[in-house]
């Protein structure tokens, strides 16, 4: 099975590479989608849909969750999709690519050219250190892009009946509690690992194993109740995530 990982455009490849490698060790042919230079959500959807044609399943992290259902619909509504600590578009209608309050916060960070600072500069040191492991910090900071605020202000329209497709949700902690509640209401398989927003940098093997399990539940339709995977220390979650 080829799995296409859709990353947050606010983070560079270093933030996703350990998960891609762990999925490969778990027997999946994982590929990281290109999220560089996102002009708008619509542009990223078109780019990712081209890559998704060669994949059997999709995994979306963080802000990519807004776009993943559109990629799924563009390729095949039957494509399995696992959303990992990710934003979700509404069940129907149009949305911008950040909640209104957080968008206003980001607008205050943008420079005169409308560019946001790298994601690692959105947070104070304590919050960042709780989410990005020290051994990955330099690499994550080095390839963090500067994304235009215009990307956040772009909007996408949710595909019709997208919530009925083969989707599952994996949360890291409680930051995305509203999304977990929505996924549960849609009847999706839902799981939670105790951790911060980049928990796949902390424990990529466990995250990969849980993604594989969720993909399996979508393949055989054995959708079970939400569960917590024990044995992981909880990290403080960022209040708002990319």
Steps between C-alpha positions, in 0.01 A plus 500: 500500500630845405417768757524868409571721801355851467699730733422840642629766259624690806760231570787374290580138407705446817182507709352206306797292388523281815136398457551420132797280590306328780211425265747343258641284779140399574470366145333794329645677197473849651555814292512859627297746293651834397352786703750768400394846382126468562326783319154388607318198625362435153851493353619247758196280441575487128867419562423233756223344293754433227722315746205323664412330172803278562411422863262256665436701818544849641630618837465871584655689790401832653394777257501250212180361651305790350607386153518122531128433438523701177802295390312182588195611300711607201666160472248250635252555785573139596868573573566430872597814691653527848510849650773543761459780756344692215256777428179404322286691253132529588267216409368734234576852382810715464783571743818702515818314589519611863242573771403868505664582833823326411502661158491842669793395720697396192419829327677675786812291436519563123761742367440789260518260205225282645734214591462311825809420706606134512264289709768450765484874573126506563542363853691580815799285583328288765211403271732422211735291712204294623403406145823479296752248642843652557668259259270616217491870584779621270371308197139611551607863536732484201234406245196676646360708212359852504143464379298798376204608711305483173514121526314513832248740348429269207191286533383156398156344470446162659406222255143378518452217751875477563441397861343174377825383341755256646673734745653464846644743755812471716542770765808591699358610834199731522588805288264387224218394732235659276630309200505176699138561598408567136680187379323293764164642396576401140551139609871495416757290683667734752816446706710719727866495600616712791742754357557840346427614147817345354480174693613312190843654563494363855372148427473443125473121532189513720339766283571299185358186659182682596461643149542151354238368744255774405557439129428134561176585677394705198584217262293242687243751632551370855453843646544492875449754777747769593790377709808633673831326446668483842864523595587847370567804713276790417672809358355849525309574180537826313182699534476549123674287242596527134 
